[in-house]
């Protein structure tokens, strides 16, 4: 299969939530928009989690999305996983009443949007897009809480999808000009 050698590139970010700290240990790694957070927390916040269930669910979502993307998209998923955490933290920093941020769900929603983008000419792409839009609308209308009562940051989910689409659009435009 052409490009199958790149498939493994999406595995490290998909497994990173299981290897990074969670629970009380994650507090030092999360992004606190209202505090003068160290620059490295702008990236690490997407990989630490509130508890092991949070980490396992995000890792499972990333593994599923990696598998659905196929072997040729591993490099692109890795680039999204490298860029989205900074953009999501920046977005949280800009919000007036932003809460501390942690978890890979913003990256997962970005990968989900990428699947819709890559397959938009096929029924599968429209299905991914419709399910993503419904999920985001549901979360926006009926906010949820995490396993410890902390709010799920809908803004990170929307931001992950929007920033992934923006990055893919920019990359496509750049390729079109060459």
C-alpha positions as CSV (number, residue, x, y, z in Angstrom):
1,X,0.0,0.0,0.0
2,X,1.5,3.4,-1.0
3,X,2.5,5.6,2.0
4,X,2.0,2.8,4.5
5,X,5.4,3.6,6.0
6,X,4.0,6.9,7.4
7,X,1.1,5.2,9.4
8,X,3.2,4.8,12.6
9,X,3.7,8.6,12.8
10,X,0.2,9.1,14.3
11,X,0.7,6.5,17.0
12,X,2.9,8.5,19.4
13,X,0.4,11.4,19.8
14,X,-2.4,8.9,20.1
15,X,-0.7,7.0,22.9
16,X,0.8,10.1,24.6
17,X,-2.3,10.7,26.8
18,X,-1.6,7.3,28.4
19,X,2.0,8.1,29.1
20,X,1.6,11.7,30.3
21,X,0.6,12.6,33.9
22,X,-3.0,12.6,35.0
23,X,-4.8,13.5,38.2
24,X,-3.0,15.6,40.8
25,X,0.3,15.2,38.9
26,X,-1.2,16.8,35.8
27,X,-1.8,20.2,37.6
28,X,1.7,21.3,37.0
29,X,1.4,20.6,33.3
30,X,-2.0,22.1,32.5
31,X,-2.5,25.5,31.0
32,X,-3.8,28.2,33.3
33,X,-4.8,31.2,31.1
34,X,-5.3,33.6,34.0
35,X,-1.8,32.9,35.4
36,X,1.6,33.7,33.9
37,X,2.0,30.1,32.7
38,X,5.4,28.9,31.5
39,X,5.5,28.6,27.7
40,X,5.9,24.9,27.7
41,X,2.4,24.5,29.4
42,X,0.9,25.9,26.1
43,X,1.8,22.5,24.6
44,X,1.7,20.1,27.5
45,X,-1.9,21.0,28.5
46,X,-3.2,18.9,25.6
47,X,-1.5,15.8,26.7
48,X,-2.2,15.7,30.5
49,X,-5.5,14.6,31.8
50,X,-7.8,14.9,34.9
51,X,-7.8,11.1,35.5
52,X,-7.0,7.8,33.9
53,X,-10.5,7.5,32.3
54,X,-10.1,10.9,30.7
55,X,-6.7,9.8,29.4
56,X,-7.9,6.4,28.2
57,X,-11.0,7.9,26.4
58,X,-8.9,10.5,24.6
59,X,-6.2,7.9,23.6
60,X,-9.0,5.6,22.3
61,X,-10.5,8.4,20.3
62,X,-7.1,9.3,18.8
63,X,-6.3,5.7,18.0
64,X,-9.7,5.2,16.3
65,X,-9.3,8.4,14.3
66,X,-5.8,7.4,13.3
67,X,-7.1,4.1,12.1
68,X,-9.9,5.7,10.2
69,X,-7.5,8.2,8.6
70,X,-5.6,5.4,7.1
71,X,-1.9,4.8,6.7
72,X,-1.1,7.7,4.3
73,X,-2.2,10.4,6.8
74,X,0.1,9.6,9.7
75,X,2.4,12.5,9.0
76,X,-0.4,15.0,8.7
77,X,-2.0,13.8,11.9
78,X,1.4,14.1,13.7
79,X,1.7,17.7,12.4
80,X,-1.7,18.6,13.6
81,X,-0.9,17.0,17.0
82,X,2.2,19.2,17.2
83,X,0.4,22.5,16.2
84,X,-3.0,22.2,17.7
85,X,-2.0,22.3,21.4
86,X,-0.4,25.8,21.0
87,X,-3.4,27.1,19.0
88,X,-5.8,25.8,21.6
89,X,-3.9,27.3,24.5
90,X,-3.7,30.6,22.7
91,X,-7.5,30.5,22.1
92,X,-8.1,29.7,25.8
93,X,-5.7,32.6,26.7
94,X,-7.8,35.0,24.6
95,X,-11.1,34.0,26.2
96,X,-12.2,36.5,28.9
97,X,-13.3,34.0,31.6
98,X,-11.1,31.0,30.5
99,X,-10.7,28.1,32.8
100,X,-7.6,25.9,33.3
101,X,-7.2,23.6,30.3
102,X,-6.0,20.1,30.0
103,X,-6.8,17.0,27.8
104,X,-6.3,15.8,24.3
105,X,-9.9,16.2,23.2
106,X,-9.2,19.4,21.3
107,X,-6.6,17.5,19.3
108,X,-9.1,14.6,18.8
109,X,-11.8,17.0,17.5
110,X,-9.1,18.4,15.2
111,X,-8.3,15.0,13.8
112,X,-12.1,14.3,13.4
113,X,-12.4,17.5,11.4
114,X,-9.4,16.5,9.3
115,X,-11.1,13.2,8.4
116,X,-14.1,15.2,7.1
117,X,-11.8,17.5,5.2
118,X,-9.8,14.8,3.5
119,X,-12.8,12.8,2.4
120,X,-15.3,15.7,1.7
121,X,-15.9,14.4,-1.9
122,X,-17.1,11.1,-0.6
123,X,-20.1,10.0,1.5
124,X,-17.7,9.1,4.3
125,X,-16.5,12.7,4.6
126,X,-20.0,14.1,4.8
127,X,-20.8,11.6,7.4
128,X,-17.8,12.6,9.5
129,X,-18.7,16.3,9.1
130,X,-22.4,15.7,10.0
131,X,-21.5,13.7,13.1
132,X,-18.9,16.3,14.2
133,X,-21.4,19.2,13.7
134,X,-24.1,17.3,15.7
135,X,-21.7,16.4,18.5
136,X,-20.4,20.0,18.8
137,X,-24.0,21.4,18.7
138,X,-25.1,18.9,21.4
139,X,-22.2,19.9,23.6
140,X,-22.8,23.6,23.1
141,X,-26.5,23.3,23.9
142,X,-26.1,20.9,26.9
143,X,-22.8,21.5,28.6
144,X,-21.2,18.6,30.3
145,X,-19.0,18.0,33.3
146,X,-15.9,15.8,33.6
147,X,-15.6,12.9,36.0
148,X,-14.6,15.2,38.9
149,X,-17.3,17.8,38.1
150,X,-15.0,20.1,36.2
151,X,-16.6,21.6,33.1
152,X,-15.8,20.1,29.7
153,X,-14.3,22.9,27.6
154,X,-16.5,23.1,24.6
155,X,-14.4,25.9,23.3
156,X,-11.4,23.5,23.1
157,X,-13.5,21.0,21.0
158,X,-14.7,23.7,18.6
159,X,-11.3,25.3,18.5
160,X,-9.6,21.9,17.7
161,X,-11.9,21.4,14.8
162,X,-11.7,24.9,13.5
163,X,-7.9,25.3,13.8
164,X,-7.4,21.9,12.1
165,X,-9.6,23.0,9.2
166,X,-7.7,26.3,9.0
167,X,-4.3,24.6,9.0
168,X,-5.5,22.1,6.3
169,X,-6.9,24.9,4.2
170,X,-3.7,26.9,4.5
171,X,-1.6,23.8,3.6
172,X,-3.8,23.1,0.6
173,X,-3.6,26.7,-0.6
174,X,0.2,26.6,-0.3
175,X,0.4,23.4,-2.3
176,X,-1.9,24.9,-4.9
177,X,0.5,27.9,-5.4
178,X,3.6,25.7,-6.0
